[in-house]
Amino acid sequence: MKHSIVAAAALAVVIGASGLVAGCVAQEPPAYVADYKSAEYVIEGRRIKLNDGVAESEAAPGSAAKVVTRYFGNEIEHDLNGDGRLDVVFLLTHETGGSGIFYYAVAALDTEQGYVGSQGLLLGDRIAPQTTEIGTNNIITVNYADRAPGESFATPPSVGKSIRLLLDAETLQFGEVAQNFEGEADPDRMKLDMKTWLWVKTRYSDGREIQPRQTEAFALTFGADGTFLATTDCNRLGGAYAAVDDRLRFGDLFATRMYCDGSQENEFTAMLGTVVSFRFTSRGQLLLTFDAGSGTAEFK
């Protein structure tokens, strides 16, 4: 389970990605090494020592299946703890002998004694990593593509996602930075095509409020070429959009035609058809406003 941080300045790590209470894994002294690709990292409660980027062990005693942990890449260098040394954040893959390939974000701090590895934070199974970035207040953003809820692993990942992390240099654990407070984003630098936007809720002027019943099912992606793609809890949508200043219109809509009982797709599609303008907030949100001031949809 991933945990949240209400503000970058108040990191309170309680539960790690493996579901373990902080501190219950690392009672042994940390192992320091000269090369971060040969450091020790904690994955799902187990200490795993890499050797030149790879660790391998039996999945079970006497089993031919192997547990393989491997350096993947997408690394960035940044001083995460203010000691003047460049630390490293990168991704590992972890295979446990089955069909899954699990991706983890890890960090290696460069200390006077050598590199020391962090606990890993699970990103997902068989995802498609894209970029890793560093921002203000040492906030790390990992961008990747995943599948829509219910999609088979045979389907290539196509839904863009981002997770924003902060490392606690004392516990060597990552926490997820919640985007629910003011003053974190710069609306003047935000763009429609900067990420995939997830529908959070819609408020109508008559007091009604609609929220998606399936979290992260409704995703909206703007292309730089004036086209957009969207997923719902049933079908995939697409079409064209026109954005001039703060004005926004969707058109030429097409969609797959699968029927899903109880789907909220009709509400979502109708909502897009009434959008007339947009704006960004300092909380990193995209707000779409409907014609005649009839309502506003919130995306994150």
Protein Blocks (a to p, Z undefined) as FASTA:
>chain_A
ZZddfbfklccdfbdfkopaehjlmmcccdddfbfklcccdeehiacddeehiacddfbg
hiabdcddddfbjpacddfkonopacddddddddehiabdcdddddddddfkbccddddd
dfbghiacfbdcddehhiacdddddddehiafklccfbdcdddddddfklopacddddfb
ghkacfklgcfklpccddfbdcdfkopacddfbghklccdddfkopacdddfkbccdddd
ddehjbccdehiacdfbdcehiaklmmmmmmmmpcbdcddfkopacdddehhlaccddZZ
